[in-house]
Amino acid sequence: MTAAEAGTEPPAEGRVAALRELLNRPLVSYYLVLGCSALLLALGLMMVLSASSIEALQETGSPFYWFIKQSTSVALGVPLMWVCSRLPQRFFRLAGNPLMGVSILGLVMVIFLGQEVLGAQRWISIGPFSVQPSEPAKLALVLWGADILARRARGGRIEWRHLMIPLMPGLALLAVLVLIGRDLGTTLVLMMIFLALLWVVGAPVRLFAGVLGLLALAAAMMIVVTPWRLERVTNFINPWADPQDSGFQAVQGLIAIGSGGWFGLGLGAGRQKWGHVPHAESDFIFSILGEELGLMGTLVVVALFGLLGYAGLRIASRVNDPFIRLSSAATVAWIAGQAIVNIGAVIGVLPITGIPLPLVSYGGSALLPTLAALGMLLSFAKREPGAAAALAVRGPGPASRALSWLGLGGRPRRETTRNRGVT
């Protein structure tokens, strides 16, 4: 007698049904964003300590120097994320214009007052701190662009033609200011955000093709007229042609990844951070992660970013609000897209652009806007159908809340009190 004849589901079908039921719960997006963010942030702190300790000891006399600075950024960013998770949608809509203005002002200041590091002029020094205005510009474009398009929605639908003015001029201004500082990587992320907005509003394929064609033409022109960009492309095609000079970083990153095997050499036991991989704590932290935690560690990171992207798109699809749909999808394009570009550069399938791995790489200028955006996603996740009611009946503590959501804890306090009154 088969399982179906016995009146029971086959084990595989039962597991699929259970998974489907779990994913249909109203707080899935909320806990996925929260859990993936926390895990990536914790892993990032560990990897920053491991990857930066040797260089920090040589330069400052303390192996914890960069780790302490990153921990300070986390200590500022986590409360910021919590505050953003409790803010209403109206706040984010109102914040778009001021943040856009501040970002443009900061990028203009970089042109005249910025520090040039490794050929790129991205930073402004404010006392002991260095600020990179192009990082909050990503969040600014998300909020400003989503608000403009949401205001022009008609009957819940947005016409793609509304992207032309003022969205495209605003994007062009940001992109030009960032490119003046020779920051092609951030320009690429801004374009990803713009393409996500195009996708959400249902722009025709010909518009996508036109935008991508213009981007390819502009990139080709910039590569041809700037020797250092042409050198980067050449190194991407064949980094082993000059492994001791122009291809050094790419080659050493590949060596680090390949040295890790399945499970890595052990946390802190990597060898490539001993002066072999440049920027091991920031742009190329994924190579040190692969060396010390192996293929399994890298797959965990990729899976966490994948789940984070899934949660953001789930919010965008389940909340019937134009601004939330637009800003959620654009945030996913920013964070997941940046992760793809960073990881792709480390493993040699994309050119090196110098952008960090979100939540993992060292850098407070990148971390704070990212955590603010994730806090915004948490706020939007509460707008999903049934989420408000589910949040209202959670248990008293974080552990009890998680158990209650999974159906493993006791009955909610309100229900218990009501039942007592009945009996």
N, C-alpha and C positions, 0 to 999 in steps of 0.2 A: 504494500500500500504506500502510495506516495504521500509526501507532506501535504499536498493540496487535497488529496482524497481524505486525509485524516482531519481536515478542517483547519490546518495550521499553515502559515506561510513558510515557504522555503527560507533557510537561514539568510541567504544573500538578499532576497527580496525584503525580508524583515529588517535587515540592517539598512537597506536603501530607504525603506519607508520611515525608519526611525531617524535617519539622517535628514530626510526631507522634512519631517515634523520638527526636528530641532532647528533647521534653518528657517522655518516659517515662524518661529517665535518672534515676538515684536522687538526684543532687545538684542537680537543677534548683532546688528550693525554696531550698536553702542559698545557691547563687550568686545567685539573684534577690534574696533578702533582703539579702545582702551588697552586691551591685552597686548596687541601687536606693538603699539607705541611703547608700552612699558618694557616689553622684552627687548626691543631694538635699542631702547635707551640704555638699559642695563648692560646689554652686550657691548654697546658703543663705549660706555665708560670703562669696562674691562679691557677692551681692545686699545683704547687711547692710552691707558696706563701701560699696557704691554708694549705697544708700538713706539711710544715716545720716550720710554724710560732711559734708554741708552743715550739718545741725543740730548735729552734734558739734563742728564748727569754731566755730560761733556760741556754743555753750554752754560748751565746755571749752578752746577754742583749738587743739585737735588733731582733724583729720578722722578719725583712726584710733581714737578713744576707744572707741566702741561696738564697733568691729570687734575691738579687742584683748580686750575683755571677752567677746565671743562666742567668740573663738579660745581663750580660757582655758577656757570651758565645754566646747568641743569637745575640748580637750586632756585634760580630766577625763572626758568622756563616752565617748570612743573606747576607752580602757583599761577603763572600766566595761563597755562592750558586749563587749569581748573576754573579760573575766572571766566575764560572764554566759553567754557562748557555750560556756564550758567547764565550767559547773556542771551537776550532775545534776538530774533532775526533782525529786528529793526536797527539794533546797534551796528551790526555788520554792514547793513545797507548805508547807514549814515557815515560809517568810517571810510568808505571807499574813496570819496573825493579828497578828504584831508590827507589820507595816507598816500594817495597818488601825488598830491602836491608836494608833500614832504620828500617822497622818493625822487621826484624830478629835481627838487632843490638839492638834495644830497648828491645826485649824480652830476649835476652841474658843478658843485663844489669839488668833487673828485677831479674834474678836469683841471682845475686851477690849484687845488691844495692837496691833491692825492699823492700817495706814495707809490712809486713804481717798484713792483716785486716780480722778478723773473719775466720782464717784458710786458707785464699787465699792470695798468694803473687802476686799482680797484679800492684802495683803502684810504680812510681819513683817520689820522691820529688825534684822539681827544684825551690828553693827559696820558695815563698809562694804558689806555684802551685803544684798540683799532676797530673801526666800524666799516663795514662793507655795505654801502647803500643799495647795491643791486640786489641784495637778498630780500629786504622788505619790499622791494619793487615787485617781486613775484606775487606776494600776497596782495599788494595794491592793485595789480592788474586783475587778479581773481575777483576782488570785491567790486572794484570800479566797473569792470566789464560786465559782470553779472548784474549789477544794479542797473546799468544803462539798458541792457537788453530786457530785463524784467519789467522796467517801467514802460517799455514799448510793447509789451505782450498784449495781445488782443484775444479775449476769450480763452486765456490760458496758452495760446500759441504765440510763437515769436517768429517774425519774418526775418530771414537771414539777411535781407537787404539793409536792415538796421545796423549791421556790422560795419557798414561803410563809414558813416560819420555819426559820432566822433570816435568810435572805437579804433578804427584803423589808423587815423592820425595819432591818437594817443599811444598805440602800440609802436608806431613808427618812431615817435619821439623817444620813448624808452629804449628801443632797440638801438637807435643812433647814438644816444648818450652812453649806453653800455659798450657799444662797439668802439667808440672813441677811446675808451679805456682798455681796448684790446681784449675784451672778455667775450669771446665767441661762445663759450659754454653757457653762460647765463642768457645770452641772446637766443640760443637754441631752446632753452627752457621756456622763455617768454613766448616763443613761437608755438611750443607744445600747448601752452595754456590757451593761446588764441585758436589753435586748431580744435581743442576740446570744446570751446564755445561754438565754433562752427558746427561741430558734430551734434551738439545738443539742440541747436536751433534747426537742424535738418537742412543744412546748406546742400545744394546740388553737387554732384560729383565733379562737374566741370569747374566749380569754384575751388574745390579742394585741389584739383589738378593744377589750376592756375596759380594758387598760392604756393604749392609745393614747387612748381616750375620756377616761379620768381625767387623762391628761397634757394633753390639749387643754383640758379644763375648768379645770384648775389654771392653765395658761398664760393663758387668757382672764381669769380672776379677777385674776391678778397684773397683767395689762395694764390692766385697768379701774381698779384701786385705786391704781396708781402712775402719776402723770402723765408721768414721764420715759420709762417703757416705752411708754405710749400714743403719745408723741411719736415714738419710734423706729419703731413700726409705721406711723404716718402717713407718716413720711419714707420708709419702705420702699415704700409704695404710690405715693407721688409725691414723690421727693426734690427735683424741680425747683420745687415750690411755695415752698420757702424755700432757694434755692441758696447764699445768703450766710451762713446761720446754721445751723439745725438739719439741713438737708440738705447742708451743705457737704462733709463727708467723702465721702458717697456719690457726689455729683456729681463731685468732683475725682477720685475713683477711676475713675469711668466715663470721664472725659476722658483720664486716663492710659492706660487700656486701649485706648481708641479711637485715641490718638495713635501707637501703636506700629506699626500696619499689619501687614504680613505678617512682616517680619523685624526690626522694631524700629528705634529711633534709634541703637542701639549701646550697649554696656555702659558705664555712667557718663555717658551723654549725655542722660539723661532730664531734663525740665524741671519735672515736677510735684513732685519732692522738694525744690524750692527754696521750702519753706514752704507749698505748696498742699495736699498730702495729709497730714493728721494721722496720726501713728503709721506713717509710711512704712516704718520698719524692722521693724515687728512685725505688727500686725493687717492692715495694707494693703500688705504687701511684694509681694503678688501683682500689685497694680496697677502698681508700679514695674517689676516683672519683665516685665509685658506691654508697658509703654511702651518699655523698653530692648531687649528680646529679641523682641518682636512676638508674633503669633499662634503662630508655630512654637515659640517658647520656652515659651509657656503650655501648648501641647499636649504638649510633651516632659514638663513637670512633671506634667500630668494622667496621661500614660501611665506615668510612673514610679510614681505612687501606685497606679495600676491594677494594675501588675505586682506591686507590693509586696502589695496586697490579695490578688491571685491566689495568690502564694506562700504567704501565711499560711493561706488556705483550703485550699490543696493539702496543707499539713502536717496541717491538721485532718482532712482526709478520708483521708489515707494512713496515719496512725499510729493503731493500735487501742488507744488509752489514753484513758479519759474525761477526765482532767485536761488532757492535751495538747490534745485536741479542743476542750474548753471554753475554755481560756486562749488558744489560738491564734485561735479565732473571735472571742473578746471583744477581743483585741488588734487584730485587723483592724477591728472595728467602731469602736474608739477612734481609731486613727490615720487610717484612710480616711474614717471619718465626720466627724472633725474637719476633715480637708482639704476635704471636700465643703461643710461649713458655712462655712468661711473663704472658699473660692473663690466659693461662691454669694453670700455677702454682698458681695464685691468687685464681682462682675459684675451685682449688682442683682436676683438671683432669690430671695434669702433675706434676712431682716432682719439687720442688723449686731449681732453678739453679743459681739464683743471677744475672741474666742479666736484664738490664733496658728495659723499654717500649720506643721504638724509638720516638724521638721528644717530648715526654711527661715527662719522668722521669728526675730528676736532674742529671747533669753531663756533663761537657763540652767535656771531652775526647770522649764520645759517640756521642755527638751532632754534633761536627764539621765534622767528616768524613761522618756522615749521610747526613748533608746538602750539602756537596760537591758531594756526590753520586746523590742526588736529582737534584742538578744543572746540573750534567752530563746528567741525563735523560731529563731535559728541553732542553739541547743542542741537544740531539739526536731526540727529538720530532720535531725539526725544519727540520729534514731530511725526515719526512714523505711526501708522495705524496701530493702536493698541499699546504704544510705548508708554504714554502717560499713565494709563491705568496700571500697567505692569510695574512702573517705577513707584507708584503710590502704595503698592502692597509688598514691596521688598522687605526682607528681614532687617534687623537693626544694624548689623555690621557688614563689612565687605565680604567676609567668608560666608556668612549666612545668606547674603544677597545672591552670591554666585550659586550656592546650593539650592536656594529657592528657585532660581531661574532654571536650573537643570532638573528640577523636580525631585531633588534628593533631600531637601530640608523639610522642616516642619511646616505646618500651614501658616500663612501670614497672620500677623498679630490681629489685624482687623477682623478676619474671618473667625479666629478663635474667640475673640471677645463677643462677636455676634452670636456664635453658637452657644456660648455660656449663657447669654441672655435668654435664648430659646429654651434651654434645658432648665 
